[in-house]
Amino acid sequence: MKHTLVAKVADEPGVLNRVASLFRRRAFNIDSLTVGHTEVDHVSRMTIVVDTARVPAPIVEANLRKLVPVMDVTDVTHTPTVDRDLALIRVKCTPAERAELASLVEIFRGRIVDVSRESVIVEVTGHEQKVNGLVDLLKVRGIVEMVRTGKVAMVRGSTKAEDHEDALELDDAPSSPAH
């Protein structure tokens, strides 16, 4: 089974290497790993999809927590999340085929973001299955090059910090009469 772990880490040189080395030493299989800045300065967020067929997710999570630059780890596998995968796909395409290809891409809510004489670059964002579905259909046409971000995920609903901010805003707002 695949588990999605979200880790907040110090935004400093070598952190990605330490995390990857931990996974290598413990023989944990990474399906995808994405890293990006957060709303907090000097803190990055890693979304790690790991195959837990050989090693249970709590062990992977516990090992991640031991790393010094790791501030927090959450397994969001069984939590309602908004998750996405982004792909840029260069596909063989003559000028005569562009309209048909554009129609196909539109079905997946993708778009053509670059055009050359012999190919186009398609951008698609969505769940992994959706992206895979478009990739399968584009293979027939000839995929020249492809890059994917891997899964990024965020827990649905408000966070404790947002709940606190909402409460502050309500306290500061003038009270209105009940209807």
Backbone torsions as a table, in degrees:
resi	resn	phi	psi	omega
1	MET	NA	147.3	177.7
2	LYS	-97.2	136.1	176.6
3	HIS	-118.2	145.0	177.7
4	THR	-107.4	118.0	178.7
5	LEU	-110.9	137.9	175.8
6	VAL	-114.9	124.5	-178.9
7	ALA	-123.0	133.8	171.3
8	LYS	-98.2	128.6	-174.2
9	VAL	-132.6	159.4	175.1
10	ALA	-65.3	136.2	179.1
11	ASP	-87.0	83.5	-177.9
12	GLU	-146.1	159.1	-178.7
13	PRO	-60.0	140.6	174.7
14	GLY	92.4	-9.7	-176.3
15	VAL	-65.9	-47.1	179.5
16	LEU	-59.2	-41.1	178.8
17	ASN	-61.7	-42.1	179.7
18	ARG	-63.9	-42.2	179.2
19	VAL	-65.7	-46.9	179.7
20	ALA	-62.7	-39.2	178.6
21	SER	-64.7	-38.5	176.9
22	LEU	-59.8	-47.1	179.9
23	PHE	-63.2	-38.5	178.6
24	ARG	-66.4	-48.5	-178.5
25	ARG	-60.5	-39.1	-176.3
26	ARG	-90.1	-0.9	-179.6
27	ALA	59.8	37.5	172.7
28	PHE	-83.9	135.1	-178.4
29	ASN	-93.9	117.2	178.2
30	ILE	-86.5	123.1	174.7
31	ASP	-83.3	-44.1	172.6
32	SER	-154.9	154.6	179.6
33	LEU	-145.6	122.4	176.3
34	THR	-123.2	147.4	-178.6
35	VAL	-135.6	138.6	176.5
36	GLY	-159.0	165.6	178.5
37	HIS	-67.8	156.4	176.3
38	THR	-113.2	-174.7	177.7
39	GLU	-73.8	-9.3	-179.0
40	VAL	-105.9	128.3	177.9
41	ASP	-57.7	140.7	175.3
42	HIS	68.1	17.1	175.5
43	VAL	-126.8	129.1	175.8
44	SER	-111.7	162.6	-178.9
45	ARG	-122.8	128.8	176.3
46	MET	-108.9	133.3	170.2
47	THR	-111.8	116.9	-174.7
48	ILE	-118.5	122.7	173.4
49	VAL	-102.9	119.4	-173.7
50	VAL	-124.3	140.6	177.1
51	ASP	-81.0	117.3	-176.5
52	THR	-104.8	24.3	179.2
53	ALA	-65.0	-37.3	-178.6
54	ARG	-96.0	-31.9	-175.7
55	VAL	-128.1	125.0	-179.3
56	PRO	-61.2	145.5	-178.5
57	ALA	-55.0	-41.2	179.5
58	PRO	-60.2	-29.9	177.6
59	ILE	-71.7	-42.2	177.0
60	VAL	-60.8	-46.7	-180.0
61	GLU	-60.0	-45.6	-179.4
62	ALA	-63.1	-40.0	178.2
63	ASN	-66.1	-38.6	177.4
64	LEU	-63.5	-41.8	-179.1
65	ARG	-60.4	-26.5	-178.2
66	LYS	-72.3	-21.1	-179.1
67	LEU	-71.1	134.8	-176.0
68	VAL	-59.0	-43.9	-177.3
69	PRO	-75.4	-5.6	-178.6
70	VAL	-85.9	122.8	-177.6
71	MET	-95.0	-33.9	-176.8
72	ASP	-158.3	145.5	176.2
73	VAL	-135.0	132.8	178.0
74	THR	-132.4	130.9	173.4
75	ASP	-88.8	111.9	-176.3
76	VAL	-103.2	13.9	-176.0
77	THR	-56.2	-43.8	-176.1
78	HIS	-105.9	20.7	179.0
79	THR	-109.7	140.4	176.4
80	PRO	-60.8	124.4	-178.1
81	THR	-132.9	162.9	165.2
82	VAL	-104.3	118.7	179.7
83	ASP	-130.9	148.5	-177.2
84	ARG	-144.7	156.5	173.4
85	ASP	-130.2	138.4	178.7
86	LEU	-114.9	136.4	175.3
87	ALA	-130.4	139.0	167.7
88	LEU	-112.8	125.4	-172.4
89	ILE	-130.4	118.6	175.0
90	ARG	-88.5	122.7	-175.2
91	VAL	-122.3	137.5	173.2
92	LYS	-60.6	133.6	-177.8
93	CYS	-164.9	121.1	176.0
94	THR	-82.9	162.5	177.6
95	PRO	-55.2	-34.7	-178.7
96	ALA	-69.7	-21.8	-177.2
97	GLU	-94.9	-7.9	-172.3
98	ARG	-60.7	-43.5	-177.7
99	ALA	-62.9	-42.9	179.2
100	GLU	-64.8	-43.3	179.0
101	LEU	-64.5	-42.1	179.1
102	ALA	-60.4	-39.4	178.0
103	SER	-64.4	-42.2	178.2
104	LEU	-62.6	-47.2	-178.8
105	VAL	-62.3	-38.9	-179.6
106	GLU	-61.9	-33.5	177.6
107	ILE	-57.7	-33.7	-179.9
108	PHE	-93.5	11.5	-176.6
109	ARG	56.5	32.7	175.1
110	GLY	-96.1	-177.0	177.8
111	ARG	-153.9	156.3	175.4
112	ILE	-88.4	123.8	-174.9
113	VAL	-110.1	-9.1	177.2
114	ASP	-155.9	144.6	-178.2
115	VAL	-132.4	134.1	170.0
116	SER	-128.8	-179.8	-177.4
117	ARG	-62.9	-33.6	-172.2
118	GLU	-114.1	-5.7	-177.1
119	SER	-156.2	169.2	172.9
120	VAL	-134.1	157.8	172.6
121	ILE	-108.6	125.3	-179.7
122	VAL	-103.6	137.5	173.8
123	GLU	-113.5	130.9	175.9
124	VAL	-140.2	139.5	179.6
125	THR	-130.1	139.4	177.2
126	GLY	162.4	-165.2	176.8
127	HIS	-65.8	154.3	-177.2
128	GLU	-53.8	-40.7	-178.5
129	GLN	-63.9	-39.1	179.1
130	LYS	-64.5	-47.4	180.0
131	VAL	-62.6	-43.1	178.4
132	ASN	-60.6	-38.9	179.4
133	GLY	-60.4	-44.7	178.4
134	LEU	-67.8	-42.2	179.2
135	VAL	-57.1	-45.3	179.4
136	ASP	-57.9	-42.0	-179.8
137	LEU	-71.1	-31.8	-179.1
138	LEU	-78.4	-23.1	178.9
139	LYS	-56.8	-37.4	179.6
140	VAL	-61.0	-35.8	-178.5
141	ARG	-79.0	-23.0	179.8
142	GLY	107.7	92.5	174.8
143	ILE	-80.2	124.0	-179.4
144	VAL	-88.6	-38.7	-175.0
145	GLU	-159.2	146.6	178.6
146	MET	-149.6	144.8	172.5
147	VAL	-137.3	139.0	179.1
148	ARG	-129.1	146.8	-179.1
149	THR	-77.1	-29.3	-166.6
150	GLY	88.1	170.8	-173.8
151	LYS	-72.8	135.7	166.2
152	VAL	-119.3	143.8	-174.8
153	ALA	-142.9	148.5	175.6
154	MET	-140.6	136.0	-179.9
155	VAL	-64.9	136.4	179.1
156	ARG	-69.4	158.9	175.7
157	GLY	84.3	-172.1	-177.4
158	SER	-90.8	156.3	176.3
159	THR	-96.7	170.7	178.9
160	LYS	-59.3	-38.7	179.1
161	ALA	-63.9	-42.0	179.0
162	GLU	-65.6	-39.6	177.9
163	ASP	-58.9	-41.1	-179.7
164	HIS	-65.5	-44.3	179.3
165	GLU	-63.6	-42.3	178.5
166	ASP	-59.9	-41.6	-179.5
167	ALA	-64.2	-39.8	178.8
168	LEU	-64.7	-41.9	179.7
169	GLU	-63.5	-39.2	179.7
170	LEU	-67.4	-37.3	179.0
171	ASP	-66.1	-34.0	-177.8
172	ASP	-82.2	-18.7	-176.2
173	ALA	-76.1	143.5	177.4
174	PRO	-65.0	140.3	-179.1
175	SER	-74.4	141.6	180.0
176	SER	-109.2	149.7	-179.3
177	PRO	-67.2	146.8	178.0
178	ALA	-72.1	145.6	-179.5
179	HIS	-96.7	NA	NA
